[in-house]
Structures are given as C-alpha cells and as structure tokens.
Amino acid sequence: MRRAGRVAEPDFSVVVPAHNAERTIGAAVAALLAQDPPPREVIVVDDDSTDATAAIAAAAGARVLPQSVRGYAGGARNRGWQAAGGDVVVFVDSDVVVADDWSVGLARALTEFPGAVVGCARRFSARTPWGWVAHLQVETPYLQRGNPRDVPFLSSFCLAVPRDAPLRWDESYGGEDGLFSARALAAGLRLVFDPRFYAFHDHTRETFHELRRQQMRMAYGFARCGPVHREGLHKRLLSRVPLHYFVLARLPIIYRRVRHDAELRRHFLRLLPRLVIAEWTYGFSALRYVIRRPSVGTPTDAPHFSA
C-alpha cells in the first residue's frame, strides 16, 4: 500500500480488456484516471480491435497494449496482468464507468479484506425496453444491497485481485469469470462482494437480437462452469436441466431484488411480458447444452460472442 501522509492508499493497477470499444473506452478511462486515490496506471489491452479503441484510450491517458491475435476477454486480462505494477490488479470491463468515489470504496475493501478477491456493486440504465430487460435478467444480483459478504462467485465486470495470486484467466469469453472464481476458491482465496462502492454498466444490448446474443453467451458460460463452480448443488443441477427458465422461477427472485428501488420496480412491472419472453428464450439457449456440455478448459470450438 502507498502512503500519503498518514493515510494508507492502495497501490493498484487497472487492466481494461477492450475489443471494438470505441463508444465507451474514453469515458471508462477518464473516470478511472479521475479517481482519488488514483490508480498507479490504467492499462488498456486492445484485443485486435478494428475501430478507434486504441487511439481513444491513448488520448484519454491510458497505457495501451496492442494484441494482434484475439485473446478474448480472458487472454487480454492475462496480458495486462503480466504488465501491471500495482500490488493489486483491478480488472474493469471496457463498458464500465466507475463512480466518482469508487477508489475510496476500493481502498476500504482492500484494507478490510486483505488478500481477498473483491467485486463491487453495479448500477445500470438503458435506452430501450429490451435494454432494460437485458440488465434486469442478468445484473440484479449485483445491486447495492446489504453488507459486504463472502460469495462463491464474482463477476469479471469489476474485480480486484492480488497481483501475486496463483491464478490466471481462462483465455476465452463466456464463463471465464466462473472458472476464475472456482479456481480462486480452490487456491484458498476469499471472494468478497462489497456493495458499498459501485460502477456503472453502459452496455450496448438495446435490441432483442443483442439480448439474444447475451443470453447465448450466458447460457454457454453457465453450462461450461456447471461441473466446477462452487455455488451449490442446485446450481449444478440447473446447469444440466434448465427448467427454471421455462417455469419462470427466476422472476419472483428478480422482483424481490428490485422491489425497494422505485425505478427498477417500475421497469420490472412495465416490462414483465418481455421478461417472460426473455426467460423462455434464455431457456432455449440453455437447452443447447443439456446433451453436449461445453469444455471446462480453454475451448477450441467455443462460439464467438461479441463483447
């Protein structure tokens, strides 16, 4: 930890894997560099982008590492991890804008949970009804609710990891965070979700087609992690027999998470018919893997999902 006067500050590097992220990368980097306490560095790993991602990231003040062969999210994170100099490496997605006081919350969490892998809460908004559905279906477990707690899984959305942790990311996109969480627990590390600080998720899934791409990637990742994750026997069974989507068992759970937030509750109720459709289509994506399970290790025939 660095010290400024008598106040301990975290010595952390931020690694941002980015593929064709020109819409969001500038704001993501600017928000990180504006933090107080600041990161030691912001490293953007440009994962074979064909747009202006690298130029925008560099202009915003990031250190850019080009990658001419797709490493996907996991491979890009590994390259940034190798180059990072901080005691802690924080992996932040390229469509994530951290809150103004995000690093204050990060510093507190790293002090209270030394040596742990730490994830923060998230907020979101959307420009279209299907955009709201995409958020509500996937992101309500990570709302700013409750106290810091040990969990069996953390999303790669925003994740702080000790630099010397005996781990690396699976070089893939789809389920790599589930595999990482399982391996971290197996290595004896704590996984801590701290809802006291947050970042904003500005994804581009605003149409039904984009929602379906998200569902296909999530279903693939869930099936892939099923044999190894540490989230309980019920999750392992559901990864094999995904009937819960078709009987709409998840919708009451999602509602309980959002019922105390007036805006999210309003969107949930207004979009309930679309959420029903979305649960069924999610279920059809999951059925694809009932018979033929995807590889747990780095796959050679994985579907190519856009970020």
N, C-alpha and C positions, 0 to 999 in steps of 0.2 A: 504494500500500500504506500502511495506517496503521502507526504505530509506538507500541508500549507499552514504554517504557524503551528498551532496545537490541534488542528482538525485533520483527522485522517481522511484521505481521499483515495478512492480506488484507482489502481493502475490498470486500466482496461483498454484493450483494442477492440474496435468494432469491425466485423467482417460482413460484407453485404454481397451475396451471390446475385448476379444480375444477368438476365438474358432478355434482350429486346425490351428494356425497361425505361425507355426514354421519357415516357409520360410521367413517371413517378420518382425517378432516381434523383433528380435535382432537389426536390423537396425533402426526400429522405436524408440525403447527405447534409443539407443545410440545417435540418433540425438536430442532427447528431452533433455537428460542429458548434452549434449554439449552446450546448449544454454547459452547466456549471454545477459540479466539476466536469471538465471536458474529458473526452477520451484521449488517450495517448495518440491515436491515429484512427482514421476511418479508411479501411481497405475495401475497395470495390473490385471484385473479381468479375471481369467482363467475360461471360461464358459464351464466346463465339457469337456475339450479337451481330445483327446485320443492320442495325439502326444507329442512332447517335448516342447510345448509352454511355460509351467510354468518354466521349468528348464532354458530355453534360456533367458526368461525375467528376472529371478532372477540373472543369471550370468551377464546380461547386466547392472544390478543395479536397477531394478525396485522392488518395493514392490508388491508382488503377493498375491492376494486374491483368494483362490480356491472356486469354485462353483460347487458342485457335481450334482446339478439338473439344467438342461438348463434353463437359464433365458432369452436367446436370447439377442440381442444387447441392447434392452431397459432395461431388467432386470439387465444385467451386469452393465450398466451405473448407474442405481439406487444404486446398492450396492457400487460401487466406490464413488459415490456422497456422500453417507452416511459416508464413511470413510475419505473423503478428509478434509484437514485442511485449505486450502487456502481461501482467500476472494472470489476468482473466481475459478470455476472448468472448465477446458477445456477438452472437450471430443474429442479424436482423435482416428480414426479407426486404427486397427492393421496393415493395409497395407498402412499406410501413413507415409512418411518420411518428416519431416518439414525442411524448408530451413535453412541455416546457421544463417541468421539474423531474423528468424521467431519471436523470442520472443521480439525483438526490435519493430517490427511492431505490435505485440500484445500489448505491453506496450503503444504504441502511441494510438492505437484504444481504449484501456480501459480508457486512460486519456481523450480522445476527446469525448467519448460516455459513460460516467459513468452510470452504472446501466443497460446498454443495453445488449442484446444477440448479439454476434458478430461472424460472419463467415469470413473466409479468402478465397482467390483465390486458384486455384489449377493448377498444371502442370501435364502432363502425357506423357508417351511414351508407345510403345507396341513392342512385338517381332514378331507378326504375323499380317496379314491383318485383320482377324476377331477381334484381339485385338484392332486394331485402330478403327474399326467400333464400338466396344463396348464403347470406350471412346468418340468418336465423337457423338454418338447418345445421350449420357446422360450428358456429362460433360462440353460442351461448354458454358452453361450459367455462369460458374464459372471461366472463364478465367480472366487474369489480364488486364481488360479493364475498362476504366472510373474511376470515383471517388467514394469514399465511399458514400453509399446511403441506405436509408430505403427500405426494401423489405418485401413482405408478406410471404416469405418462406426462410428458411435457411437449408441447408443440414447438416446432422449429421456427415459428413466427418471430420470436424474440427470446433468445436463450443465452444465458451467461454460463460459461464453462471454465473451470480452472485450466490454464494453458497446459499444465503438465498432466492432465487427466489421461489415463492409459486407454484412450479411445480414439477412434476416427469415424467419420461419417461413411455410411454405405454410399458408393458413388452412383446414385440413382435419383429419381424424382418420383415419389409415390411410396409412402410408408417408411422413408428413411428416418423420420423422426421417431417412429415407433420402435424401429430396430435400435436406434441410438439410445432411447430411454431404457429398453430392456438390457442393453449391454452396460449402461451406466449403473443400473441396479445390481447387475451381476458382478460388477467391479467394486461394489461396496459404497457407491456414491449415493447421497441423498438427492432426491428430486423434490424441489420446493416450489410450489406455486404461490406467488406473493401478489395478491390483488390490490395492494396499496399503491402501486405505480402501474402505469399503463402506456400503451402506444395505440395509435390509430391505424386501422387497416383500410387502405384505399385500393381495393382490388377492382378489376375491370370486368367482373362477371355480371353483366347487366341484361343479358338476353337469356331466353330459355336454352338456346344452343350452348352458351357459355356455362350456364348452370349444369347442363348435362356433362360437359367436359369435366367440371369439378367433381360431379358425382362419380364418374368413371374412374378418376384418379383416386378419390377417397375409397371407393369400393375395392379397388386394386390394392391400395395400401393396407386397408383393414384385413383383407384376406391374406396378404403377404405376411403380416405381423401376427396373425392368429396363433400360430404354433409357439411363438416365443414370448409374447407380451405378458406383462405381469399385472393385468387389470382384472383378473378374476376368472373363475371357471365360466361364468355366464357370458362374458365377452368372448371367450374361446369358442363356446358353443354357438353363439350368434354369428361368429365369423364363418362357421360351417353351414349353419341353417338360418339364413337371414329372414325369418318370417316376421320379425318385429316391424319391419318397414311396411309390410302389407296389411297388418292389423292396426297400424297407426299407433303403436305403443309408445313411440318417442314423442308424439305431440303433447301429451299431458306433461311430460318431463320438461320439454322446452317452455311450455306455458308457465310452469312453476318458477323457472329461472327468470322469466321476463315480467312476471305479474306486478312486481313492485316498481317497475320503470314505466311511466305513463306512455312515453313514446314507443318503446318496444312492444308493450302490451297492445297499443293501438294498431301497430303494424301487424302483429301476430293475428289479431282478430279480423282485421280487414283482409288479410291475405290467406286466411285459413283454407279456402278452397284450393288455392295454388299450392299451399303447403301439403295438402292431401295428395295432389297430383305429384308433387316433388318427392314425397315419401315413396310413392309407388314406383316412380321411375328410378329412384335410388335403389329400391329393392331389386328391380330388374337388372341393374348394373351389378349388384352383388351376386345374383344368381349365376352369373357367368363363371364364378369361381367356386361353385359348390362342388363340381366334379373335378375340375383341373385346378389345383391350387398353384398360385404363382410361387416362384423361387423365393426362399428366405434370404439367401446370399445375393450378391450383386448379380442381377439378371442380365442375360444376354439377349433375351427376346421380349423385354418389357415394352408395353405400349408407350408411345411417345406423347406425353401430355404437355400442352403448352403451359407456361407459368402464368 
